[in-house]
Amino acid sequence: MVRGAARAGRSTGSREEFDARRLFPQRRRALRAALALTFVAADAGCEVVFEFAVEGDGLLRPTGPALTRLAVPAVRADLRRAANILSPQS
Protein backbone atom coordinates (compact mmCIF):
# COMPACT_ATOMS: atom_id res chain seq x y z
CA MET A 1 0.00 0.00 0.00
CA VAL A 2 1.34 3.43 -0.92
CA ARG A 3 0.39 6.45 1.17
CA GLY A 4 0.39 10.07 0.09
CA ALA A 5 -1.33 13.39 0.57
CA ALA A 6 -3.02 16.06 -1.52
CA ARG A 7 -4.55 19.37 -0.42
CA ALA A 8 -8.26 20.03 -0.85
CA GLY A 9 -10.88 22.65 0.06
CA ARG A 10 -13.05 22.82 3.16
CA SER A 11 -14.46 19.76 4.87
CA THR A 12 -17.12 19.22 7.49
CA GLY A 13 -14.78 16.86 9.30
CA SER A 14 -16.90 13.79 8.61
CA ARG A 15 -15.36 10.64 7.21
CA GLU A 16 -17.09 9.54 4.03
CA GLU A 17 -16.88 6.06 2.60
CA PHE A 18 -17.54 5.03 -0.98
CA ASP A 19 -17.51 1.52 -2.39
CA ALA A 20 -17.38 1.49 -6.19
CA ARG A 21 -17.99 -2.26 -6.23
CA ARG A 22 -21.66 -1.52 -5.62
CA LEU A 23 -21.85 0.34 -8.94
CA PHE A 24 -20.39 -2.40 -11.09
CA PRO A 25 -21.32 -6.06 -11.47
CA GLN A 26 -18.90 -8.49 -9.86
CA ARG A 27 -16.57 -9.80 -12.54
CA ARG A 28 -13.36 -11.72 -12.21
CA ARG A 29 -10.39 -9.50 -13.09
CA ALA A 30 -6.67 -10.26 -13.17
CA LEU A 31 -5.81 -6.82 -11.71
CA ARG A 32 -7.52 -4.86 -8.96
CA ALA A 33 -6.84 -1.40 -7.56
CA ALA A 34 -7.86 -0.12 -4.14
CA LEU A 35 -7.97 3.56 -3.19
CA ALA A 36 -8.83 4.83 0.29
CA LEU A 37 -9.21 8.55 1.01
CA THR A 38 -9.07 10.09 4.50
CA PHE A 39 -9.97 13.75 5.06
CA VAL A 40 -7.91 15.42 7.79
CA ALA A 41 -8.63 18.92 9.11
CA ALA A 42 -5.98 21.48 8.10
CA ASP A 43 -5.48 25.25 8.44
CA ALA A 44 -7.74 26.51 5.66
CA GLY A 45 -9.79 23.40 4.93
CA CYS A 46 -8.67 19.80 4.83
CA GLU A 47 -5.91 17.54 3.62
CA VAL A 48 -6.74 14.40 1.69
CA VAL A 49 -4.53 11.46 2.61
CA PHE A 50 -4.67 8.49 0.28
CA GLU A 51 -3.70 4.85 0.39
CA PHE A 52 -3.46 3.07 -2.96
CA ALA A 53 -2.52 -0.42 -4.10
CA VAL A 54 -2.72 -2.52 -7.25
CA GLU A 55 -2.94 -6.29 -6.80
CA GLY A 56 -2.76 -9.04 -9.39
CA ASP A 57 -3.86 -12.63 -9.61
CA GLY A 58 -1.93 -15.54 -11.04
CA LEU A 59 0.91 -14.57 -13.34
CA LEU A 60 0.17 -10.87 -12.80
CA ARG A 61 0.65 -11.04 -9.02
CA PRO A 62 4.33 -9.93 -9.15
CA THR A 63 3.39 -6.82 -11.16
CA GLY A 64 1.20 -5.35 -8.39
CA PRO A 65 3.89 -3.42 -6.47
CA ALA A 66 5.44 -2.00 -9.65
CA LEU A 67 2.05 -0.95 -11.03
CA THR A 68 1.23 0.66 -7.69
CA ARG A 69 4.40 2.79 -7.79
CA LEU A 70 3.81 3.71 -11.45
CA ALA A 71 0.19 4.78 -10.82
CA VAL A 72 0.81 7.00 -7.76
CA PRO A 73 1.68 10.14 -9.80
CA ALA A 74 -1.61 9.80 -11.72
CA VAL A 75 -3.56 9.34 -8.47
CA ARG A 76 -1.91 12.46 -6.99
CA ALA A 77 -2.66 14.45 -10.16
CA ASP A 78 -6.32 13.37 -10.11
CA LEU A 79 -6.65 14.37 -6.45
CA ARG A 80 -5.04 17.76 -7.12
CA ARG A 81 -7.43 18.29 -10.05
CA ALA A 82 -10.40 17.40 -7.81
CA ALA A 83 -9.12 19.76 -5.10
CA ASN A 84 -8.88 22.60 -7.62
CA ILE A 85 -12.42 21.94 -8.82
CA LEU A 86 -13.84 21.74 -5.28
CA SER A 87 -11.89 24.58 -3.65
CA PRO A 88 -13.58 27.99 -3.37
CA GLN A 89 -12.75 30.29 -6.27
CA SER A 90 -11.27 33.67 -5.31
TAHUJO-V561467 format. One record per run of one state. SS is the DSSP state (H for helix, E for strand, L for the rest). FROM is the first residue (numbers start at 1). TO is the last residue. If there is no record, write none. Layout:
BEGIN
ss=(SS;SS)
from=(FROM;FROM)
to=(TO;TO)
END
This chain:
BEGIN
ss=(L;E;L;H;L;E;L;E;L;H;L)
from=(1;2;9;20;23;31;43;45;57;58;87)
to=(1;8;19;22;30;42;44;56;57;86;90)
END
